[in-house]
Amino acid sequence: MGNTTRDTIAAIATPPGSGGIGIVRISGPDAKQVLARMFLPLSSRFENFRPWFLHRGRVLDCNDEALDDVLAVFMPGPRSFTGEDVAEIHCHGGAFIVQAVLESAVRRGARQAQKGEFSRRAFINGRMDLSQAEAVAELIAAPSREALRYGLNRLDGLLARRTEALRAKLEELRMQVCVAVDFPEDEVEGMDAPTFSAAVENVSAALRHLLKGSRRARVMQQGAVVVLAGAVNAGKSSLMNALLGRNRALVTDIPGTTRDFLEEVCDLNGLPVRLTDTAGLRKATESIEELGVERSRQKLVEADAIVLVLDGGALGEAGATAEVCPEPAAREVLEMAGTTPVLVVWNKCDLCMPQKFPPSWIQNQTCCATSAFSDTQVEDMAEHLRALLLAEGDGTAGEEGLAPNVRQTLALEAALAELTALREDVDAGRSYDCCAVRLDVAAAHLAEVTGLSSPAEVLDRVFSQFCIGK
């Protein structure tokens, strides 16, 4: 990114198009002077831009003619977003007006800002670390309330604090290793191989915990793919319609009505989900149905979560007391699921709700009973599904804020791989000076999360994804 923090930059900070308010932001050493050249105060008591105070006046265009009635504010550094002197002009939000205000600022000494340059300056000036800067962009692009909540937690620095605490532990271990190398004849407390290996494993376990949140980050930013699967006539299409609140899928009493998959987007209390209704799994009697069944199996492979729908009306009480899953389709779904989380739904519970529930053949899967004709039970099923999607890999609830994005995940995985290799070296009896090298590399990878050791090209790539006004 060809920029310099010695320049004073300006950009439109509000979305393109017309609106009630438009904001032009100016940042840099000459921000106050640029503002003064283009602002004509209306108050006779105006004195040199009282900091953090909105001043009413006229903004002047490139020819010193009044352009709009505006509010202007000056925010001196370092207590500003960028850490520099910052000025903002709040004008009416017409596209021409806002562009004319920006042009006036540029002609009076500012330079047009590049993508993400304001946030990059905040990072360079120590107002936020790289993970917090990324959280700013993720907040702007948040597709759901859940993504917004996790983005705010990252902006607060929770992820950065956790990774920095782990990096500090590695630095402490490295210091102990250096002492052991420099003074091999002396006794160094706590530096025997088992204790050292246990300390490394503690950090590794914490990293694995952080990495569990990467799945949640992807689900929240991109939405989750949820596949409804099971036998024919189990009620998958009816449940999909109930979740959507409208009749999207065709429903009949004829088994095998759904021949192909149907996809629709819905909101699970702030979590975006793409529901996929699939053809019932059975031995197909014709080529068209066979193609639909194969597509169903492919969708199961791509799913973030599977809703296994059981026909409670057909299974009856005997299905709930069986030791082995009585439905071939259900057995196939559970076998194909692998590590994909599964919600087992005993559907049509209004026809038959067994005394023993859940069935004995359901072991570690989350399950619930529902009926497509009961709003309350469908809402309960939706809550079970939402909790399943936001759970950790081991099924426990996710910790607030610990949802690293793709770049952060790669850095955490690289650090974990280095520590895994380090433990293998220690167990193999390799020398401590080799251990110090791996500790250095792992600590450097953790520093990448907050940007302490990120090269310029990484910073360019991160901030180029921002909008110009941020």
N, C-alpha and C positions, 0 to 999 in steps of 0.2 A: 504494500500500500504506500504510494508515494505521497506521504504527508509529513508535516512537521508540527510539533506542538508549539512552535514559536509563532505560527500563523493564527490569525483570528478567523474563525469559521462561522458560517451561517447556513441555516437550512430551515425548511418548513417542517414543523414538528407534528402537525395534524394530518389526517388522511387526505388523499387527493379528492377533488370534487367540492361541491358546495355544502356549507353547513352554517350553523349559527355563529361559531367562533373559529378563527384560524390563528395559529401561533407560529411566529417566526422566532427561532432561537439563535442566539449569537454567543460564542464562547471563545475566550482567548485574552491575551494581554490588553488588546485595544477594544474590548467589548463595550466598555462604558463610553469611550470616545465615539465609536461608531453609532451607538444609540443616541448620543447627544447631537450628532450631526443631522439626524433624521427625525428628531422628535421636537415638537413645539408645544410646551406645556400650556394649559389653559388657566392654571391657578397662578395668581399673583404672588403667592407665598412659596412657590416652588423654589427649592434650593438644591441643585446638584444631585438629584436622585438619591433620596433617602433609601438606604439598603432595605430590601425585603418589603418595600412599600409600593402599592400600585398607584401610579401617577396617570391622571387622565390628560389627554392632549391630542394633537393632530400629528399624524405621521406624514412626512414629506416624501414625495416621489423623487425621481432622479433629477427633476427640474426645479426642485424646491417648491413645488406646488402641493397644497394640502391634498392628501389622498384618502384619508379615512379618520374617523374619530376612534381612538384606541386607548388601551391601558398599557402602560409600560412599567417594567420592574427590573431593577438591577440587583444581582445577587453576587456579592464579592467572594472570591476564593479565600481560603480553601474549603469553606462550608457551602459548597454548591455541588451539583451532580457531577460535574467534570473535575472538580477541584480547582478550576480556574475562575476568573471573573466571567459571569454569565449574565446576559440580558435577554429579556423576552418581550415581544410586542404582541399583544392580544388584540387582534383586529376582527372585523366581520369576516365570515368564512367563505365569501365568494372566491371562486378559483382565480379570477383576474386580480382581485385585491391582494390576496395572499402572495401571489407571484410577483406583483409589483412591489410589495414591501420587501420581499427577499432581494429583488433586483436593486432596490435602493440601498440595502445593507451592503451588497456586494460592491456597488459603485462607490461606497463611502469607506472602503478599507477592509471589508471582510472577504473571505474566499468561500466559494461554494463547498460545503462539507461533502465528504465521501460517505459511502455506506458504513454505518457503525462507528463513525469517527468520534462522536460525542462519548459513546460508551467506551471506546478504546482509550480516550483521554482519561476517563474516570479510572480505568484499569491502570494506566501508566502512572497516574498521580496518586495511586493507593487508595482511591475511594471505594473500590471493590476489587475482589479477585476475579479470576477468569470464570470460575463456576458461577459466581453471582452475575457477571456480565451476560453469560449464556442464559441465566434465568430471566434476565430482562427480555431477551428476544423470545424466550419460550412463553413468558407471560403475555406478550403481545399476540403471539400466534396460538394461544391456548384455545383448544376446540371445545373445552368442557369445564364445568365447575371443579371437577376433580383435578384436572391438569392445572387449573389456576391455583388451587390450594397447595399442591406440591411445588409449583413454581415459586409461590410466595415463601415457602419454607426454605427453598434453596437460595432465594434472594436474601433471606435472613442470615445465610452463611452456615446452616447446619451441616451440610455435606462437607464444606470446606473445613469446619472445625473438627469433624471426625477424621478426615484424611490427614490433617495437619497433626492431630494427636498421635496417629499411627506413625507418621513420619518422624515425630519426635522420639518415639520409642525405638525406631530403627537407628536413629542418630545416637541414642544412648547405648544401644548394643554395639554400634560401631566404635564408640569411644572405649568401651570395655575390651573389645577385640584389639584395638590399637595398644591399650595398656598391656594386654597379655603378650602381644608381639614384641613390644619394646622392652618389657621386663620379664622375660621367660623364667628367670630364676626365682622370682617373687611369687608369693601366693596371692592370687587375685580372687576375691570372694565372688562366688556365683558364676564363675566362668568354666565350670566343668561342662563337658559336652551335653549330658542329659538336661541340665538346667538351661543351657543356651538354646538347645533344640526346642525345649518347651516354650521359651520366650518367643522364639520365631513362630511357633505354631499358634500362639495366642494372637499375634498380629495377623497371621494367615486366616484364622477363624473370623476375625473381625472384618477382613477384606471379603471373605466369602459372604458374610452377612450383608455387607454393602452391595455386593454384586447381585444379590437376590432382588434388589430393587430395580435393576435395569429392565426386567420384564415389565414391572409396573409402569416405568417411564414410557416404554414403547406403547403399552396398552392405552395410557392416558393421552399421549400425543397423537397417536394414529388411530385409536379405537381398537376394540377387540373383535375378533371373528369368532362367533358362537354358532356351532352347528347343532341343529336338532336332528337326532338320529334314533333309529329303532325299527321295530317291525312295522309292516303295513297295517294301517288302520289303528295305530296306537294313539292317534290324536295329535301328531306333531303340527299339522297345519292349523288345527284349532288353537293350540297353545301359541303359535306364532301370531295368529290374528288377535288373540287375547292380549299378548304383550304389546302389540302395535296399537291396539284400541280400534281396529277397523278390520274389515274383511279383505285382506290382501291375497290370501291363499284360498284356492278352491277346496271346499270341504264337502264330501259326500260319504255315504255309508258303503260305497263300493271300494274294496281294498285295492290299493295301487293307483289311486286317483292322481297322486303326484308322480309324474314321470321324470321330471327334471328338477334341479334345485332352483329355489326362489330366494332372492336376497333383498333385505330391507334394512334400513338404518333406524335404530331407536335409541332412546336415552334412558339409561338405568340410573335414575337419581343422580345425574351429573356425569355419568360415565357413557361415552359414545360406544355403541355396539352395533355390529353388522350381523343381523340374524340370518341364518341360512337354513331354510327348510329343505330337507332332502327326501328323495324317494325311499320308501321302506325297503329294508334289506331282506331279501328272500331269493330263492332260486327263480330267476326270471323265466317266464313262459314264452316271451317273444323278444325280438331283437331290440325294439325301441325301449322296452322296460329294462333290458339288460344294460343298455347304454346308460340309462338313468341310474341304475344301481352302481355301476362303475364310477360314475361321477360322484355319487354319494360317498363312496370309499375314498376318492381323491380329496374331497372336502374335509373328511375326517383327519387326513394327514395335515392339512393346512390350518386346522382350527387352533385358536388360543384356548378354547374351552369347549366341551361337548356336553349337551343336554341329552342324556339317554332317557327316552320316553318309553315307559312301560305301560302296556294296556292292562290297567288294574281290573277292568271289567271282565276281561278274558282270563286273566291269571287267577282271580278270586283269592280266597284265603289260602288255598293250597300253594299259590305262588309265593306268598309271604313266609310260609313255614318250610319251604323247600330248602334243602342243604346245597343244592346245585342250581344255578340259574336255569329256569325251564325254557327260556326263549333263546333259540339259536341266534337270532339277530342281536340280542343283548350281549350274548357271549362274544360275538364277533366284534362288537363295538368296544367292549372292555379290553379285548386282546389287542385291538388296533390302537387304542388310546395311548398305551405306553406311559410316558410321563405327563401327557396332557391332562389337565384337571377335568374331572367328570362330575356332573351333577345328575344323580339318578332321580328321576321324577316318576312317582307312582301316580299315573294319570287316571282319570275317571273314578276318582275316589268316591264320588257321589253314588256310583253304582256298587262299589265294593270297597270298604275300608277294613282291612284285616285286623284282627285283635293283636297280632304280633307284627310290629313295624319298627324299624325297617327289616326287610327279609334277611335271613341268616346268611345268605350267600353274598350279601353286600358287606364287604369288610372295611376298607379304609376310605370308601367313597362318600362324599357328601350326598345326602338324599332328603327328599321331602315328598309330601303327598299333595296333589292339587287336582282341580277340575277346571277345565276351560270355561265353565259356566259360572264360576265363583270368583268375583273380583278380589275378595280378600285372599283366597288361596293363591291366585295368580300373583298378587303383590308379594306374598311370602316367598314364592318361587323366585321372583325377580330379585329380592333382597339376598336370597341364598346364592344366586348366580353372581350378583355384584360382589359379594364378599369373597366368592371363590376366585374371581378375576383379579382382585386386589390383594389376595393372600400371597404369602411367601411361597417359595418352592416346596417347603415342608408342610404347607397348609395353615401355618400360623398367620395371624394378622400382620400386615406390613407396618413398619415403623414410620412415623411421620417424617416427611422430607427426604428420606433416603431413597431417591429414585434417580440414579445417575443416567445421563444421556449417553449416546453412542460413543462420543469422544472420551468422556470420563470413564466409561466402562472399559474401553480398550486400555486405558492407562492403568486402571485397577487390576485388570486381568494380567497385564505385563508384570506388574509388581508382584502379584500372587505367584506367577510362574517362576519368577526369580527367587522368591522365598521357598518355593517347593524344591527347586534345585539346590538351594542353600542347605535345607534340611538333609537332603540326600548326601551332600558333600560332608556335612558334620557326621552323619551316621557312618559314612565310609572312612572317617578318620582323617580327612584332609586338613591341611594346616589352616590356622586362623587367618593368615594374611589373605588366603583365597576367599575366606568368608567375608572379609571386609569389602572386597570388590563387589560381591553380590549384594551386600547391604547398601553400598553406594548406589548401585543401579536401581534397586528396588525403591530406595528413597527418592531418586530422581524421577521415577515413574509416578510416584505419589505427588511430587511437586508439580507434575504436569496438570493435575486436576485443578489446582488453583492458579496455574500459569507461572509459577516461580521459575520453572526451567523450560518453558515452551519456546521453541525457536520462532523467528519472525514469520516464517511461512505458515506456521500453525495459527498464529494470531491473525494473520491476513485472512486465512480461510474462515476462521470463526467470525470475525467482525464483518466480512464481506457479505454474510448472510443477514445482517441487520438491515432495517430500513434506513434511509438517508437521514431522517430527522432524529434518529436515536443512536 
